[in-house]
């Protein structure tokens, strides 16, 4: 049997590959935390945005996203955004 000392002085260590460190968007699978929108709700918002000129960048959609991040449901945020649009 060969003699091993447990030292790595004969081995060249390879640098570990860097992991992707991009920040993840604030979209969560479950509606647990305030300030996050679930993937299901975001998909619903994107579909709804097709009805508004400007899409997701329209003032109506920005208002809805802001209200939903504050904890409102889609329906309540839509109702309040519609009231704000009429002013």
C-alpha positions as CSV (number, residue, x, y, z in Angstrom):
1,X,0.0,0.0,0.0
2,X,1.2,3.5,-0.8
3,X,2.1,5.8,2.0
4,X,-0.3,8.8,2.3
5,X,0.3,11.8,4.6
6,X,-3.0,13.5,4.0
7,X,-1.3,16.6,2.6
8,X,-2.2,18.1,-0.8
9,X,1.2,19.5,-1.6
10,X,1.5,17.5,-4.8
11,X,-2.0,18.3,-6.1
12,X,-2.8,21.5,-8.0
13,X,-6.1,22.9,-6.7
14,X,-8.5,24.2,-9.4
15,X,-10.3,27.4,-8.6
16,X,-14.0,26.8,-7.9
17,X,-16.3,28.1,-10.7
18,X,-18.1,31.3,-9.7
19,X,-21.8,30.9,-9.2
20,X,-24.3,33.3,-10.9
21,X,-24.7,36.1,-8.4
22,X,-27.4,38.2,-10.1
23,X,-30.0,39.4,-7.7
24,X,-33.3,37.6,-8.1
25,X,-36.5,39.5,-8.8
26,X,-38.9,40.0,-5.9
27,X,-41.4,37.4,-7.2
28,X,-42.3,34.6,-4.8
29,X,-44.2,31.3,-5.3
30,X,-46.3,31.8,-2.2
31,X,-48.0,35.0,-1.0
32,X,-46.3,35.0,2.4
33,X,-44.4,38.3,2.7
34,X,-45.6,41.8,2.2
35,X,-43.8,43.5,-0.7
36,X,-43.7,40.5,-2.9
37,X,-45.9,39.4,-5.8
38,X,-46.4,35.7,-6.5
39,X,-45.6,34.3,-9.9
40,X,-49.3,33.5,-10.4
41,X,-50.3,37.1,-9.7
42,X,-47.5,38.4,-11.9
43,X,-48.8,36.3,-14.8
44,X,-52.3,37.7,-14.2
45,X,-50.9,41.2,-14.1
46,X,-49.0,40.7,-17.4
47,X,-52.2,39.3,-19.1
48,X,-54.2,42.2,-17.7
49,X,-51.6,44.8,-18.9
50,X,-52.4,43.8,-22.5
51,X,-55.7,45.7,-22.1
52,X,-54.0,49.0,-21.3
53,X,-52.1,51.3,-23.6
54,X,-48.5,51.1,-22.6
55,X,-48.7,47.6,-21.1
56,X,-46.9,47.1,-17.9
57,X,-45.5,50.6,-18.0
58,X,-48.9,52.2,-18.0
59,X,-49.8,54.3,-14.9
60,X,-52.7,51.9,-14.2
61,X,-50.4,48.9,-14.0
62,X,-47.8,50.7,-12.0
63,X,-50.5,51.7,-9.4
64,X,-51.7,48.1,-9.3
65,X,-48.3,46.7,-8.7
66,X,-47.6,49.3,-6.0
67,X,-50.9,48.4,-4.2
68,X,-50.3,44.7,-4.5
69,X,-46.9,45.0,-3.0
70,X,-48.6,46.7,-0.1
71,X,-50.7,43.6,0.5
72,X,-53.9,44.2,-1.5
73,X,-55.5,41.5,-3.6
74,X,-55.6,41.8,-7.4
75,X,-59.3,42.7,-7.4
76,X,-59.0,45.4,-4.7
77,X,-55.9,46.9,-6.4
78,X,-57.7,47.0,-9.7
79,X,-60.7,48.7,-8.2
80,X,-58.6,51.4,-6.6
81,X,-56.4,51.8,-9.7
82,X,-59.6,52.3,-11.8
83,X,-60.8,55.0,-9.3
84,X,-57.4,56.7,-9.6
85,X,-57.5,56.6,-13.4
86,X,-60.9,58.5,-13.3
87,X,-59.4,61.4,-11.3
